[in-house]
Amino acid sequence: ERQSVERLLAPLLEAGRVDLVIAGRETFATHVPALACRFGVRNVVLAQGGTTWGLLSGAYPPELARALRDGLAGADCVIAVAHHLAERLRELGLQRIEVIPNAVDTHAFTPGPRDATLLRELDLPEASVIVAHVSNLKDIKRPLDLVHAAAAALPRDPRLWFVIVGDGPCRAQVEAECARAGVRDRFRFTEWVPRTSVPRYLRLADIVVMPSETEALALVYLETQACGRVLIASDIAAAREVVQHGVTGLLFAKGDCAALADSILRAAADPNLRTAIGTQARSFAERYTLEAALDAYERVFTVMPQP
């Protein structure tokens, strides 16, 4: 990584063709700020979450942890995508932090009816209540919790169907657990879908479930809300930034599959609740537009002092 950055970035910096360097991932902090400072160029590191959790939990070897922390401290500014993430960064002793939340394209992600073609392609009944999960199916997303909740909820509401949108390392395990729990026929798996197709799948759903272990500020949270659907999320710091329980979504205790099943059943049984939450969620998501994020980035870049 260091060699690639040096090879690609150093000639541009040396030629004076760069006014600002933005490191789009936290691991770049080990070398990008120092390289930019060498040439007197302002630099920013975007903090998306994963590396920060690793630093705080002691997951990295001490030498690497020290290099990451020192690199972040050496940046002219660290931009966190959520307020709770900024708080954790300050625990590392970092001071030059700005918060610019993740944004959602509210023109692409909009409320609307189900796509009848997609419903047929996935062989889902028209009268079904569809529960979706959208992720890269890593352990940190806890997709197995949805399987266990489905097994508990289906005997109480046979209208439920489940759609897993995406792919990843837990895919085979999730399918195997569906089979073991006797609910495989109620699950549909899409593989990867193009980014432009994600709104179709969110609008197909009545409910979107994100039982994550941790998040920075999941785009799916905001995208679900922008589509006017009910988001059910584990009660973690990231979700609490965008979900007011019972108003803009529903929260349940992380890892409590029985509570997740109850939340799914509550939303499935009450279309008026789904409509109310969907309307308020859409209104809330409109605070997180791309335009608002662009204005925030422009403000930060404009006020940053020259090196």
N, C-alpha and C positions, 0 to 999 in steps of 0.2 A: 504494500500500500504506500509506504513511504517512498519507495523508488519510483512508483508510477506518478505520484504527486510531484516529486522533484522533476521528473522528466517532462511532464506536461505543463506544469505551472511555472516553474522557475524561468524558462525563456520568456514567457509573457510578462512576468514581473520585471525581469531584467530589462526588457525593451520598453518599459514604462507604459504598457498598454492596458494596465489594470488599475482601477480606482478603488475597488472593493472586492474582497474575496469572501465568499459564503461557503463554509464547510457544511454540507448537508447531512452529515452524520457525526455523532459524537466521537467515534473512534478517530476521525480525522484530526481531532484536537491534539493528538500526540505529535503532529508535525506541521499542520497547516498554519496555525498562528505564528509559530516561530519562523517559518519560511516567509510569511507575509511581512512580519516585523523586520526581517533582515533587509527587505527592500522598501521599508517605510510605507507599507500599504495597509489600510484599515482592513480588519477581518472580523467575521461573525461566525459563530458556531451555532447550528440549530440543534437543540436538545429534544429528541423525539421520545426518550423514555428508557429504552432497553438498557443502554450503557449506564445510565444513572442508577437504575435498580441494581445492576451488577456491582457498581462501586459501593453503594450503600449496604448491600448484603454481604460484601466480602467475597464475591464470586471470582474476582480477578486475582492473579498473583500480585503480591505487594509491589513489585517493580512496575508492572503494567498499570496498576491502580494509581500509583504515584505519578506516572507519566501522563495518564489521562487527566487526573485532577490538576496537575501543573499546567497542562496544555489548555484546559478550560479556563483556568485562572489567567492565562496569558492572552486570551482572546480579548479584543476590544469590547465585545459584547457577546453574551450567550442569550439566545432567544429560545425560551421554553414554550412548548405548544399548549401548556395548561398551567393554571395557578398552583395546583398541588405539586406539580413537577418543579416549579420555581422554588417552592418552599423546601423541597428535598435538596435541590442544588445549593441553597443557602446553608443547609446543614453541612455541606462539604467545605464551607468557608468562602464560597464564591459570592461576589458582590455585584458585578456588572451584569445584571440579568434584566431582561425585558420579557414580558409575556405577550405573545401574539397567538391566540388560540387557533387550532386547526379550523379550516373553513370548508364550507359545502357549496357546491354549485346549485343555488336555489332555482336556477332556470332549467337545469337538467333533472334535478331531483324535485319533483312536484307531486302533489296528490293527484290521483286519477283512478280510473277503474282498472280491474284486472284485465290482463291481456288474454283474450279467449284462446288465441292460438297457442300461447305458452301453457295455458291450462291443459289443453288437449295434448300437447307434446309431452307433458309430464304425467299424463294420464291421471289427472286429479278431478274428483267430482265437483260439479258446479256448486253444490250445497256445502262443500267442505269449509272448515275453518283452518286456514293454512298458517302454520308456524314455521318461520324461516330462521336459519342461522347462516351468517355470511362471514367467512374468515379464511385464513390460510391453514386452518386445522392443525395448529400446533398445540402442544400441551398447555401452554399459557392461556389458550382460549377456552379450555375445559369443555370441549365438545361432548365428552362422555356424559357430562351432567345433563345435557339435553336428552340423551337416550334414556337415562334413568328416570328423568322427569316424565318423558313420554310414556314409559312403561307404567308409571303410576297414574297418569292422567287419562289414558285411553279407555280403561274400563269405566270411567265416570263420564266420558264424553266421546262417543265413537265418531263424532264429526271431525275430529282432529286429524290433520295430515301434516307431515313434517318435510321440509325441503332444506337440504344442505347445499349452500351455494359456495363453491370454491373447492380447493384441494390442498393437500399437504401431508405431512408425515404421519398424522393420526388417522388418515382416511381408512386404511384397512382395519385398524383397531375399532373405529366407530362402526363400521359395517359388521364386524364380527360381534360386537356387543349388541347391535340391533338384532342380529340373528339369535344370540343367546337369550336376549330378553323377550323374544317372540314378537318384535315389532318391526321387523325388516320390511314387511309389505306396506307399512305406513310411512316409510321414508323414501324420499327421492334424492338422488345425488346428481349434481349438474356437471362435475369437473370444473375446470377454470372457465370463466365467462369473460368476454371482453368488458373492459371498464364501462363502455358506453351502454352495455346491456344491464348493468346492475340496477338502474332504476326500474326496469321491467320486473325484475324479480322481487324488489322491495314492494312494488305496487301489487304484485301477485299475493303477497302475504297480508294477513290480518294482524299478525303479531310477529315481531322479530326479537329473538332471544340472544343475548350476549352474556354468557355466564363466566366471563373472563376472571382469571386469577389476578391480573393487574393490567392496566392500560395507561397510556399517557393521556390521550383524548381520542378515542377510536373514531375514525371517520364514519363508521357504520352507525354509531350513535346519532350523529347529526344528519346523515343521509336518510335514516329511518324517520327521524322527526320531520325532516323536510318533505318527505313523501306522505306525511300525515298518518303514519302507522304507529301502533303501540309498541314502544320499546320496553322490553323487560330485561333489566341488567342486574348483574351482581352488585351488591351495595359496596362499591369500592370508591376511592377518592375521585377517580376520573368520572365515573357515572354520576356522582353527586354534583359535579359541576354543571351538568346539563339536565339532570332528571330531578324534578320535584315530584316526589312519590304521589301518585294518584292524580297528578296534574299534567305533567309533560312526559310521563312514563310510569313504570312500576319498578320498584327495587325489591330484591330478596337477598337474604343472607348468603354470602358466597359459600358455595359447596353444599348448601342445604337443598338437595334435590326435591324433597317433599314440599318445601316452601316454593320452589320454582314451579312444581306441578300445580300447586294451589294458585299461583299467580297466573299461569296459563289458563287454568279453568275459569278463574274469575273474569279474565278478559274475554275468553271465548263465549262465556254465558251471557255477556252484557254488551250488545251492540251499541247501546247508547253511551256506555263508558268508552268504548273504542272510538266512537265518533268524537266525544268530548276531548279525550286525550289527544287524538289525532289533530284536531283543530288547534288546540293549545300548543302542541308540539311544533306544528308548522310555524305558528307565530313566533315561538321561541327560536327556532332554527334560523329565522330571518335575521337574527342578530349576528350570525356567523357567516355572512356572505363573503364571497371572494373579493368583492369590492371593498368591504370593510377591512379584510386582511391586507389587501394591497395598500390601502391608506395607512394602515399601522406600520407596515414595513417601510413605506416611504418616509413616515415620520421618524422612525428609528434611524434609518440611514442618513437622513438630513441632519439630525442633531448630534450624531456621533462626532466627537472631536477628531480633527486631523492628527495623524501620528506625529 
